[in-house]
Amino acid sequence: MEYLTREQIINDLQQSFQPYIDKFGIEDIGIYEEEGQNDQYYFGYTARKEGKTFHIHTPFKKNDNGELAPVKNEWVIESDEPQREDIRGFKDIESAFREI
C-alpha cells in the first residue's frame, strides 16, 4: 500500500480540474476533503453542474504519520439535495462525472 501526503493527493486532484470542466460540462469544481472516524479519510471533488452541487469522493486510510493511501477504487456521489440518496460503486472518477 503506497502512502502519500495530503498535499500530494490534493495536487493530483487539482491537475484534473480543467480537463473535467471541459469534458463533462462542470460549472465549478474544487477539492472535497473529509476526515471520517478512526483512520478513515475521504478525498475527491465538489462539483457544480446545472446549478446542483455534488461531492464525489473515494476512501483513504490514514497511518500514524498522517500519510494517506487509497482503501479501494470506489467513488461515491453525494448530492446537496436532501431527498437524493448517495450513489455508490463507481470504479473510476469519469464514470461518476458522467452520472451527474
C-alpha positions in Angstrom: 0.0 0.0 0.0 1.5 3.3 -1.1 1.0 6.2 1.3 1.0 9.8 0.1 0.9 13.1 1.9 -2.3 15.2 1.9 -0.6 17.8 -0.3 0.4 15.2 -2.9 -3.2 13.9 -3.1 -4.6 17.5 -3.4 -2.0 18.3 -6.1 -3.0 15.3 -8.1 -6.7 16.1 -7.8 -6.2 19.8 -8.8 -4.4 18.9 -12.0 -7.6 17.4 -13.4 -9.8 20.4 -12.8 -9.8 21.9 -16.3 -10.0 18.6 -18.2 -13.1 17.6 -16.2 -14.7 21.0 -16.7 -14.2 20.7 -20.4 -15.2 17.1 -20.8 -18.2 16.9 -18.5 -19.6 20.4 -18.6 -18.8 21.1 -15.0 -19.6 24.8 -14.0 -17.3 24.8 -11.0 -15.0 22.3 -9.3 -13.0 22.2 -6.1 -11.4 19.7 -3.7 -13.6 17.7 -1.3 -11.9 16.6 1.9 -13.5 15.0 5.0 -12.0 13.2 7.9 -14.0 10.2 9.0 -14.0 8.0 12.1 -10.8 6.3 13.3 -8.3 6.2 10.4 -10.7 6.9 7.6 -10.4 9.9 5.3 -12.2 10.9 2.1 -10.9 12.9 -0.8 -12.4 13.9 -4.1 -14.2 16.7 -5.8 -17.0 19.2 -5.1 -18.6 19.9 -8.5 -21.4 22.1 -9.6 -23.3 21.2 -12.7 -26.6 22.6 -13.9 -26.8 24.6 -10.6 -26.6 21.5 -8.4 -23.7 20.6 -6.1 -22.2 17.2 -5.8 -19.5 15.7 -3.6 -17.7 12.9 -5.4 -15.1 11.1 -3.2 -13.2 7.9 -2.5 -12.0 6.5 0.8 -8.4 6.6 2.1 -6.7 5.1 5.2 -4.5 7.4 7.4 -1.4 6.0 9.0 0.3 7.1 12.2 2.5 9.6 10.2 -0.6 11.3 8.8 0.0 9.9 5.3 -2.9 8.5 3.3 -3.4 5.5 1.0 -6.5 4.7 -1.1 -8.6 1.9 0.5 -10.5 0.7 -2.6 -11.2 2.0 -6.0 -14.8 3.1 -5.4 -16.2 6.5 -5.9 -19.4 7.8 -4.2 -21.6 10.7 -5.3 -23.4 12.7 -2.6 -25.8 15.4 -3.6 -26.7 18.5 -1.7 -30.4 17.6 -2.4 -31.7 16.1 0.8 -34.2 13.7 -0.9 -31.5 12.2 -3.2 -29.6 9.2 -1.8 -25.8 8.7 -2.3 -24.8 6.7 -5.4 -22.0 4.2 -4.8 -19.9 1.8 -6.8 -18.2 3.8 -9.4 -14.9 2.2 -10.4 -13.4 5.4 -11.7 -14.0 9.2 -11.4 -15.0 9.6 -15.0 -18.0 7.2 -14.5 -19.1 9.3 -11.6 -18.8 12.5 -13.5 -20.8 11.0 -16.4 -23.6 10.1 -13.9 -24.1 13.7 -12.7 
